[in-house]
Every structure is written in structure tokens, then in C-alpha cells.
Amino acid sequence: MTTEHGSGPTVPVGDDTSGSRSTVPPSAASVHAPRSAAAARPRLTSRAAVLAVVMCAIGLSLAYPVREYIAQHRQIAQLEAQHKMEEAQVRSLQAEQQHLTDPAYIEQQARARLNMCLPDETCYVIIDGRPGSGLPQPPRAKRSAWYVTLWKSLQQADHRAAR
């Protein structure tokens, strides 16, 4: 073995087609070698890229079913609440139905609302009685002062004439 750049051990570089082997000193061989193992590797390997694509595909394929699952649970909760409200309404209507089939309640309502009485009773209707003692009276409308009524009628007549 021969040394080209001084004395010392030599490092074989490669084979020629001629069959002779050339050697390079160790200092020159270390210059061409990579500095570290991390610098020689690419940051994103093909395995990492495939793994990222697979993870994204799995995430996207699960997004819609999960959203539908959550929406269905909300809808179920709403329907259960609606069902409870309707059951309560059914119970109140059944109670009202029982109340309306009671003969004593029917008689009371016939007397109060329709001024009816039983065949063996004598009923009296007081015409000029105190207000509030018989049937409910509608509230009396308040009359405004004469000048307010006159002013409103003038405005209405002026509005019709403008048309």
C-alpha cells in the first residue's frame, strides 16, 4: 500500500476497472463522511408519511359517524322530554275527564253557567240585583270627555277628506 499524501495508514476508496486499488488517507475519508447519523436521515421518512395519511383517513372516516351519533343522542333526549310532557298532559286530561263525568260537578256547572235547576226546585233570577251577585258582568267602557270625542271625530273627517 502506498500513501499519496504523507505517511500513515491509508483507507481504501474503491475499485477501479483496471483492478488497482487506490487509497485515501483517513483525514480525507472523514471529510467525505456524514457528520452525524441524524443529519444523514431525512426528517420525514416514507413510513411516517404513510402513517400520517392512514391516521388522517381514519380520522376523517370516523368524523361523520361520531357526529351522527351525537346528533342522534340529542334527538333521543329531546324525544324523551317530549314524551314525558305528553304523558303529563294525558294524566291531566284523564283527571279532567273523571271530573267532568262526576254528576255533582255537572249539576254545579249547570246551575252556575246555564242558570238551570232541577225539576222539583223553584229558581229565581234577580234582574236588578247587586253587580257581582249573579252572572258576571262585562266591564263598563270608560267614556272620554266630550272634547276628546269631538277632536277624534274631526281628525277622522279630515283624514277621509284627504283621500
CORJOZI-V926674 format. One record per residue. N is the residue number from 1. RES is the residue in three letters. NEAR is the number of other ideal C-beta (glycine too) atoms within 10 Angstrom. Layout:
[[N RES NEAR] [N RES NEAR]]
//
This chain:
[[1 MET 7] [2 THR 6] [3 THR 12] [4 GLU 10] [5 HIS 11] [6 GLY 7] [7 SER 7] [8 GLY 9] [9 PRO 9] [10 THR 19] [11 VAL 12] [12 PRO 11] [13 VAL 13] [14 GLY 7] [15 ASP 10] [16 ASP 9] [17 THR 5] [18 SER 6] [19 GLY 6] [20 SER 7] [21 ARG 12] [22 SER 12] [23 THR 17] [24 VAL 18] [25 PRO 16] [26 PRO 12] [27 SER 11] [28 ALA 14] [29 ALA 14] [30 SER 11] [31 VAL 8] [32 HIS 8] [33 ALA 7] [34 PRO 9] [35 ARG 8] [36 SER 7] [37 ALA 7] [38 ALA 8] [39 ALA 7] [40 ALA 9] [41 ARG 10] [42 PRO 7] [43 ARG 6] [44 LEU 9] [45 THR 10] [46 SER 8] [47 ARG 8] [48 ALA 11] [49 ALA 10] [50 VAL 10] [51 LEU 11] [52 ALA 11] [53 VAL 10] [54 VAL 10] [55 MET 10] [56 CYS 10] [57 ALA 10] [58 ILE 10] [59 GLY 9] [60 LEU 9] [61 SER 9] [62 LEU 10] [63 ALA 10] [64 TYR 9] [65 PRO 9] [66 VAL 9] [67 ARG 10] [68 GLU 10] [69 TYR 9] [70 ILE 10] [71 ALA 10] [72 GLN 10] [73 HIS 10] [74 ARG 9] [75 GLN 10] [76 ILE 10] [77 ALA 10] [78 GLN 10] [79 LEU 10] [80 GLU 10] [81 ALA 10] [82 GLN 10] [83 HIS 10] [84 LYS 10] [85 MET 10] [86 GLU 10] [87 GLU 10] [88 ALA 10] [89 GLN 10] [90 VAL 10] [91 ARG 10] [92 SER 10] [93 LEU 10] [94 GLN 10] [95 ALA 10] [96 GLU 10] [97 GLN 9] [98 GLN 10] [99 HIS 10] [100 LEU 10] [101 THR 9] [102 ASP 10] [103 PRO 7] [104 ALA 7] [105 TYR 12] [106 ILE 12] [107 GLU 13] [108 GLN 11] [109 GLN 12] [110 ALA 13] [111 ARG 14] [112 ALA 10] [113 ARG 9] [114 LEU 8] [115 ASN 11] [116 MET 12] [117 CYS 13] [118 LEU 10] [119 PRO 4] [120 ASP 5] [121 GLU 8] [122 THR 6] [123 CYS 9] [124 TYR 5] [125 VAL 8] [126 ILE 8] [127 ILE 5] [128 ASP 4] [129 GLY 9] [130 ARG 7] [131 PRO 9] [132 GLY 8] [133 SER 8] [134 GLY 12] [135 LEU 11] [136 PRO 7] [137 GLN 9] [138 PRO 6] [139 PRO 6] [140 ARG 7] [141 ALA 6] [142 LYS 5] [143 ARG 8] [144 SER 10] [145 ALA 8] [146 TRP 8] [147 TYR 8] [148 VAL 10] [149 THR 11] [150 LEU 10] [151 TRP 12] [152 LYS 11] [153 SER 10] [154 LEU 10] [155 GLN 10] [156 GLN 10] [157 ALA 10] [158 ASP 9] [159 HIS 9] [160 ARG 8] [161 ALA 7] [162 ALA 6] [163 ARG 4]]
//
